[in-house]
Amino acid sequence: MKSLAELQAIRDKMKGSVGLRKEDGEDTIRVVVGMATCGIAAGARPVLAAFTEEVAKRNLHNVMVTQTGCIGICQYEPVVEVMAPGKDKVTYVKMTPDKVARIVSDHLVNGNVVTEYTIGASAKA
Amino acid sequence: MFRSHVLVCGGTGCTSSGSEQIIATLEKEIERNGLKDEVKVIKTGCFGLCALGPIMIVYPEGSFYSMVKPEDIPEIVTEHLLKGRIVKRLLYQETVQEDDTIESLNNTNFYKKQHRVALRNCGVINPENIDEYIGVDGYQALGKVLTEMTPEEVIQVVLDSGLRGRGGAGFPTGRKWSFARASVNEQKYVACNADEGDPGAFMDRSVLEGDPHALIEAMAIAGYAIGANQGYVYVRAEYPIAVKRLQIAIDQAKEYGLLGKNIFDSGFDFDLELRLGAGAFVCGEETALMTSIEGHRGEPRCRPPFPAVKGLFGKPTVLNNVETYANIPQIILNGADWFNSMGTEKSKGTKVFALGGKINNTGLVEVPMGTTLREIVEEIGGGIPGGKKFKAAQTGGPSGGCIPAEHFDIPIDYDNLLSIGSMMGSGGLIVMDEDTCMVDIAKFFLEFTVDESCGKCSPCRIGTKRLLEMLDKITKGNATLEDLDKLEELCHYIKENALCGLGQTAPNPVLSTLHFFRDEYVAHIVDKKCPSGVCKALLSYEIQADKCKGCTLCSRICPAGAISGEVKKVHTIDKQKCVKCGACMEKCRFGAIVKK
């Protein structure tokens, strides 16, 4: 390594990874995937993996992807909840890995809820 | 990309309580559950709460599992890592609230008042991976220094920060550097004192184990500031994990070009080597340390000349302690004002203490200077086990003194400790409760210095031996009050005449206990009693006739066959035969045996 630029490149590459090990910041958006037996059976694992990949790809340092147990609406699994500070919780249901990219770009980055994937839309249908 | 990181402490404390096995089991279980590409296991340095080891933290949740056993791992993996259900029963119970919610680790009593500067990466990064250090702004300070600052500017920042040597004496680091800078010589050296030898001290070891790159970066900065291109780390061979990680770190830094020729294309060269000490306490004294690096027997020499003028191999040398160096990159990055906003008027920044002795949370803590002893012992340390009363704390190891309960609220900094006859030392803090005999403690430290005296000067070689003999006489009940005066006189004589710091400070434990607990010395001499019931020669065990039921348990347990008596009759102890082990008292179900 001969330049500061190379040092910065390694730092930026590692920041996303090491950044996982800190307390939540005030602007942290939590993406919680239901990973109880019902969720896993319905295919929550690939959904979780897709979120992790997508968030890493876009270098979103303020998004924390995590899992939780049974949310209680097993017929709607896989369920993903997005909790942004100061906003109502949004519940996405019957998730698939294909739906993830749109939620990340529309909702997590731009703040626009993808209404058609939410529990409200699903219940009406 | 991993969605979850599992950090397992790989410091000496947790390693000895089995963290290697935890890591192996964890990796096996993660593989078995198909989580290998989602969850990463990282072996880190010390988290600080050594009493609760092995320690494990799961991120992003920040769940803090303590005293983890290999048999708990399958449950943690299937429940927490697979299904996202935190296993509350296995968490550090201070983080589990009454309403069953989980509190952040940073809000627990142990961490709440801590402020981590020197330890900021310990327990956060993998010390064997340079990329992780770079990921937390590592080597940015070196880059800044080499590309934007002159050596004079670097020294000015360190001067302005008010950083003082963390090895114990508290000499301003910036002044040391400016002396070495001012010494004209084509060859200069930077050295690091990692020969941490005080009983009960493990601050430097934890920095070396948890964040070795911080030391390397700081030493390179020091080299640039004073104009040296070679550094030596003198580390004791009894720290195998620290030695191994430091060597890995040096190799990685060389591979990245962060050590070696023309670092960051600035024209500055710096190389670093390890030197292992063989465990002599005197080699922590700076002149003895340098003599030892040179390959000679580790003996001190007279000062002046000071190392900044004539040090290693006769060349100007800056020698600082590990913790001092660990602060440097942060000071460069955040500025002198950031650093000197912490601490007291004359002692800036933070100090790491190794908490040990009669304390619930044995471990490593870093607090701003000026934190009171009460806060450290009662809040961070979680108080004294068994509800016993605080009697005193020993700081500075064999060179320091004790702080009695009457000074419990003293803000700890260099000058306050000196004013009450103790010293900061490197930061060992041994807590003692009411069951500790202060004469016995003084004797313990004197035994240590007698063993460790190098023998070069007679005040230390002969003087400490005589001190120990007098203390021995006191604890056996054979001393007179006249001996007490002689003891004190000899202490002052040694302090004034010994060659190096070891001898000059060796009488401190005696002087400070004599100052604060003279009544205990007098009790040993005049009443022939040890008030704390420690000194065996002055103790006797007796069976109280009204409480003894004649169960014969004590007579069966006594290893010396000193207890006799018939079934259902009162037993008696033969004082001639009794070895005062206390086994009978411990086992008696009726509380009939007393210690006098």
Chai-1 contact restraints between the chains, C-beta under 6 A:
chainA,res_idxA,chainB,res_idxB,connection_type,confidence,min_distance_angstrom,max_distance_angstrom,comment,restraint_id
A,M1,B,Y256,contact,1.0,0.0,6.0,A-B,restraint_1
A,M1,B,G257,contact,1.0,0.0,6.0,A-B,restraint_2
A,K2,B,D265,contact,1.0,0.0,6.0,A-B,restraint_3
A,L4,B,G143,contact,1.0,0.0,6.0,A-B,restraint_4
A,L7,B,Y139,contact,1.0,0.0,6.0,A-B,restraint_5
A,L7,B,G143,contact,1.0,0.0,6.0,A-B,restraint_6
A,I10,B,D131,contact,1.0,0.0,6.0,A-B,restraint_7
A,I10,B,I134,contact,1.0,0.0,6.0,A-B,restraint_8
A,R11,B,I134,contact,1.0,0.0,6.0,A-B,restraint_9
A,R11,B,G135,contact,1.0,0.0,6.0,A-B,restraint_10
A,M14,B,D131,contact,1.0,0.0,6.0,A-B,restraint_11
A,M14,B,G135,contact,1.0,0.0,6.0,A-B,restraint_12
A,K15,B,G135,contact,1.0,0.0,6.0,A-B,restraint_13
A,V18,B,E132,contact,1.0,0.0,6.0,A-B,restraint_14
A,V18,B,G135,contact,1.0,0.0,6.0,A-B,restraint_15
A,V18,B,V136,contact,1.0,0.0,6.0,A-B,restraint_16
A,L20,B,H5,contact,1.0,0.0,6.0,A-B,restraint_17
A,L20,B,Y59,contact,1.0,0.0,6.0,A-B,restraint_18
A,L20,B,P60,contact,1.0,0.0,6.0,A-B,restraint_19
A,R21,B,H5,contact,1.0,0.0,6.0,A-B,restraint_20
A,R21,B,Y59,contact,1.0,0.0,6.0,A-B,restraint_21
A,R21,B,V124,contact,1.0,0.0,6.0,A-B,restraint_22
A,M35,B,K83,contact,1.0,0.0,6.0,A-B,restraint_23
A,M35,B,G84,contact,1.0,0.0,6.0,A-B,restraint_24
A,A36,B,K83,contact,1.0,0.0,6.0,A-B,restraint_25
A,T52,B,M1,contact,1.0,0.0,6.0,A-B,restraint_26
A,T52,B,R3,contact,1.0,0.0,6.0,A-B,restraint_27
A,E53,B,M1,contact,1.0,0.0,6.0,A-B,restraint_28
A,A56,B,M1,contact,1.0,0.0,6.0,A-B,restraint_29
A,M64,B,P60,contact,1.0,0.0,6.0,A-B,restraint_30
A,V65,B,R3,contact,1.0,0.0,6.0,A-B,restraint_31
A,T66,B,P60,contact,1.0,0.0,6.0,A-B,restraint_32
A,Q67,B,G84,contact,1.0,0.0,6.0,A-B,restraint_33
A,T68,B,G84,contact,1.0,0.0,6.0,A-B,restraint_34
A,G69,B,K83,contact,1.0,0.0,6.0,A-B,restraint_35
A,G69,B,G84,contact,1.0,0.0,6.0,A-B,restraint_36
A,G69,B,R85,contact,1.0,0.0,6.0,A-B,restraint_37
